[in-house]
Amino acid sequence: MHALLFDLFGLFISEQSRTSFETLARTVGVEPDVLLPAYRGENRVEYDAGAIGSREYWARISAETGVDIDWQAALAADLAALGVKDEAMVSFARGLNRSGLTMGMLSNIPCDFVGWTRWHNPWIDELFDPVLFSCRLRLAKPDEEVFAVALARLSQSAGRKLAPEDVLFVDDSPKNVEAAKKLGFLGHCFENLEALSAKIESI
């Protein structure tokens, strides 16, 4: 293994909690169980991939739920519902960074979340190179092409051509990990720091 490629949410920043989602639902005036399918379905895939922006995303949700939603208020509430930083994981990444390993980040995230996320988490750009966000690439995991882009960018950072088997991809989504492994990447489906540390030590 010569490089690591990490997901962001679910590893270094916790996933949105049920309580946070319920607060978001109250803000937009839709029952949580009604909001969830429109919020998490194909709309989100296109939103993460940069195919649609926040205005269109919330317009679609408004149409599907039958509720008139103020997209700017919804976006603000969506940002406020983001998870919290996992200090132990960030500290672990700092240790890996000091060891000289090439470390990149590949995250599915809408464009309106990028600035907020980087502003509140400056360690992302300090520790990872490249930092790749799906909306900027117009590609989202588990699309095969996004892994090809990530590999090329990791090779640039490493100063050498890397093969998929040189890279350990870490994500909390089994679907994304399986997609990477089919392309030849090493893969680890994240559950906790202890298991991740053991996986890295075993390679």
N, C-alpha and C positions, 0 to 999 in steps of 0.2 A: 504494500500500500504506500502510495506516494502523495495522496491528497484526500481531503475530506470534503464532502458536499452536504451541507446541512439545510434542512427546512428551518423556518423561523417559528411560526405559531404551533403550539403544542410541544415545543422543545424549549426555546428560550423565552417565549412569552406564552402564558397560559391561554388555552382556548377560551372562547367566550362562555361564561357561566350561564346556567339556566336563569339565575336571578337577573343578570345583566340583560339577557335576551328579553325577559319579561318586562324590564324597565323600558327597553327599546320599543316593545310592542305597545305599552301604555302610551308612550310618547307619540307614536304614529296613529294610535286609536284603533288598533286591530288586535283581536284576541290572539294570544301566542300560538295556539294550535292552528289557527287560520293563516297566520303570517308565515309560519315556518316553511311550508312547501314552496311558497313563492320566493321566499328569502334565500332558501338553500338550493333550489333546483337549477334548471338550465339557465335561469337569469343570472345566477351567481357565477356560473362557469364563464359566461360571456363578459360579465363585469370584471372578473379576475383577469381575463385574457385581454382586456382593454378594447373589446369589440363594442362595448357600450359604456357610457359615462354614468355618473351618479344620477343625473336628471332622468335619463332614459330608464335606468334600473328601477328607480322608485316609481316612475310613471307606469312601468309594467306591473309592479306589485300593486299599485293603486287600482289598475284595471282588473287584475285578477282577484283582488279582495273586495272590490266595490267600495273602497273607502278613499276619499279625497285626501291625499298625503302631501304635506309640504316637504318637498325633497330636500331642501336645505336643512330644515329642522331634523329630518330623518337621518341625513348624513352626519350631523353633529352628534346625534344620539348614538349612531352606529360607531363612531369613533370613540365616544365615551364608554361604550360597552366592550372595548378591546380589553384583553387580559393583562395580567401584571407580569413583570419580569421575574424570571427564575434566577435568583442570585447565584445559586450553586452551579447552575448550568453555565452562566456567563463566566464565573470563576474557572470552571473546568476548561472552557474555550480559551481563556487567557493562558492557561498552562500549556495547552496544545500549541497555541500561537508562539509561545516562547521556545518550544521545542523545534521550531522551524518548519513544521508541516504546512503545506499549502492548504488553505481552508477557504472554501467558497460558500455562498449562501444562495439558495434557489427557493423563492417563496411565491405562492399564488396570492396576489394582493391587488386590489383595485388601485388605480392611479391616484385617487383622492386620499388614499391611506398612506402613500409613500412618504410625503413630506412630514406628516404627523409622526409616523413611525420612526423615521430617521432623527427627527428633532428630539424626540423623547428618549431615544436609545442610541446615543452617539457611539457606543461600543460596537455597533454593527459594522460601521465603516472602519473602525480601528482594528478589528480582529479578522474581518473577512474580505477577501479579494479573489474573485469578483463577488459583487453583491448583485444578484439578478432577480428582478421582480417581473412576474408574468405579464402585467399590464404594459410594461415598457417593451417587452419582447414580442407582444401580441401572440403569445403562446403560453399555455398553462399545463402544468403537470396533470395527467400522465402522458401528454402528447410526446411521442418519440423525439420529435424535432427539438423540443426544449432541452432534452438531455444532450443532444449533439451540440447545441449552442453552449451549454454549460461546460461540456468537456473541452471545447475549443478555448473558451475563456480561462478555464483552469490551467490549460497547457500554457497559455500566455503568462499567467501569474507564476507558474512553476519554472518557466524558462526552458521547458522541454516538452516534446510531444508526449502526451499521456494517452494511454489506452484505457478503455472502460474498466478493465480489471485492475488498474492502478488506483482506482477511486472508490472509496467507501461512501455510499449515499445513505443518509440518515433522515428518516421522515416518520411521522406518526401515522401516516396513512398506508395501510397494507397495499392498497391499489397502486399507489405511487412507487412504493418499494419494489413490488413485483414487476412493474413496467421497466424500472431501471435494471433489475436483475436480468430480464429478458434480453436486454441490450448488452449484457456482459459486465455491468457494474457489480461491485460488491454491494450488499444491501443489509441494512439493519432497520427493523421497524421499532421505533422508539417507544419504550414503556417507562423507563426510569433511568436515572444517571448511573446507577450501579451496573445495570446490564450493558449500557452503552460503553462504560469504561472497560468492562470485561471483554466486550467484543473487540474494541480497539487494541487492547493488550494481546489478544489472541491472534491477531493478524501479523 
